[in-house]
Amino acid sequence: MRINRIRTTAVAVTALAAALSLTACGGEDKAMGTKPAGTAETAAPAASSTDGEAQQDTPEAGAPETQTVPAGGKHAGGNGKKPETVPNAEAAASIPTCTPKNSTVKVSKVSRPINHLLLTVTNTGSKDCAAYHAPFLRFDDAQAVYPILDDSKPQAVVVLSPGEKAYAGIGLLGQPGEGEPVRSDNLGVIMVDKNNKAKGEATLKLPAETYTDSLGFVTYWQSDMETALTF
């Protein structure tokens, strides 16, 4: 099985710390809906999926350790026309960020690869929006950013026209025996702008019996489902 390196940059940690400060000052995005629940320390495989409601909190930040994670297999998927891609963030500078104000995010269980979930963001606005970088994730009340798989960084920014979707894969567990699985019930998904700064959070209900460990990861946003689930 191929080994990929995860790196969450200092920029991501700084962005989350700034977002926390903004929330404390009554910033632009205010929370709506439920708060994440606590974790349990029992292990079991993932099961069914449930979509959650969008929120706009910003989380407390912490810097995860760099991890080595296993790669999964491919999963066929993706329907309809692929979103447009823009070669770099500078070229997409005039395109608004996809946030809880102009898009929705859902999390789904997938059959392949095993121990993976799929994030889908849909542009629900009337104008184009860009899914920049990778989403910042927190499971339940975790204080650290979920590790980001640096090897999944695409060559172009994914730009969504109204109704179009982008995807990110979530690897939940490393190889058996390499980590200590912990059950989670809720997932915070923080969208970021072209400068990798937090721009609002969606809190989602996870599929039943979702377990993660220290070797999990999330990919960058991709223009198609198959690529997002390749890692």
NORURHU-V507741 format. One record per residue. N is the residue number from 0. RES is the residue in three letters. SS is DSSP state (@ for helix, = for strand, . for the rest). Layout:
BEGIN
n=<N;N>
res=<RES;RES>
ss=<SS;SS>
END
This chain:
BEGIN
n=<0;1;2;3;4;5;6;7;8;9;10;11;12;13;14;15;16;17;18;19;20;21;22;23;24;25;26;27;28;29;30;31;32;33;34;35;36;37;38;39;40;41;42;43;44;45;46;47;48;49;50;51;52;53;54;55;56;57;58;59;60;61;62;63;64;65;66;67;68;69;70;71;72;73;74;75;76;77;78;79;80;81;82;83;84;85;86;87;88;89;90;91;92;93;94;95;96;97;98;99;100;101;102;103;104;105;106;107;108;109;110;111;112;113;114;115;116;117;118;119;120;121;122;123;124;125;126;127;128;129;130;131;132;133;134;135;136;137;138;139;140;141;142;143;144;145;146;147;148;149;150;151;152;153;154;155;156;157;158;159;160;161;162;163;164;165;166;167;168;169;170;171;172;173;174;175;176;177;178;179;180;181;182;183;184;185;186;187;188;189;190;191;192;193;194;195;196;197;198;199;200;201;202;203;204;205;206;207;208;209;210;211;212;213;214;215;216;217;218;219;220;221;222;223;224;225;226;227;228;229;230>
res=<MET;ARG;ILE;ASN;ARG;ILE;ARG;THR;THR;ALA;VAL;ALA;VAL;THR;ALA;LEU;ALA;ALA;ALA;LEU;SER;LEU;THR;ALA;CYS;GLY;GLY;GLU;ASP;LYS;ALA;MET;GLY;THR;LYS;PRO;ALA;GLY;THR;ALA;GLU;THR;ALA;ALA;PRO;ALA;ALA;SER;SER;THR;ASP;GLY;GLU;ALA;GLN;GLN;ASP;THR;PRO;GLU;ALA;GLY;ALA;PRO;GLU;THR;GLN;THR;VAL;PRO;ALA;GLY;GLY;LYS;HIS;ALA;GLY;GLY;ASN;GLY;LYS;LYS;PRO;GLU;THR;VAL;PRO;ASN;ALA;GLU;ALA;ALA;ALA;SER;ILE;PRO;THR;CYS;THR;PRO;LYS;ASN;SER;THR;VAL;LYS;VAL;SER;LYS;VAL;SER;ARG;PRO;ILE;ASN;HIS;LEU;LEU;LEU;THR;VAL;THR;ASN;THR;GLY;SER;LYS;ASP;CYS;ALA;ALA;TYR;HIS;ALA;PRO;PHE;LEU;ARG;PHE;ASP;ASP;ALA;GLN;ALA;VAL;TYR;PRO;ILE;LEU;ASP;ASP;SER;LYS;PRO;GLN;ALA;VAL;VAL;VAL;LEU;SER;PRO;GLY;GLU;LYS;ALA;TYR;ALA;GLY;ILE;GLY;LEU;LEU;GLY;GLN;PRO;GLY;GLU;GLY;GLU;PRO;VAL;ARG;SER;ASP;ASN;LEU;GLY;VAL;ILE;MET;VAL;ASP;LYS;ASN;ASN;LYS;ALA;LYS;GLY;GLU;ALA;THR;LEU;LYS;LEU;PRO;ALA;GLU;THR;TYR;THR;ASP;SER;LEU;GLY;PHE;VAL;THR;TYR;TRP;GLN;SER;ASP;MET;GLU;THR;ALA;LEU;THR;PHE>
ss=<.;.;=;=;=;=;.;.;.;@;@;@;@;@;@;@;@;@;@;@;@;@;@;@;.;.;.;.;.;.;.;.;.;.;.;.;.;.;.;=;.;.;.;.;.;.;.;.;.;.;.;.;=;=;.;.;.;.;.;.;.;.;.;.;.;.;.;=;=;=;.;.;.;.;.;.;.;.;.;.;.;.;.;=;=;=;.;.;.;.;.;.;.;.;.;.;=;.;.;.;.;.;=;=;=;=;=;=;=;.;.;.;.;.;.;=;=;=;=;=;=;=;=;.;.;.;.;.;=;=;=;.;.;.;.;=;=;=;=;.;.;.;.;.;.;.;.;=;=;@;@;@;.;.;.;.;=;=;=;=;.;.;.;.;=;=;=;=;=;=;=;.;.;.;.;.;.;.;.;.;.;=;=;=;=;=;=;=;=;=;=;=;.;.;.;.;.;=;=;=;=;=;=;=;=;=;=;=;=;=;=;=;.;.;.;.;=;=;.;.;.;=;.;.;@;@;@;@;.;.;.>
END
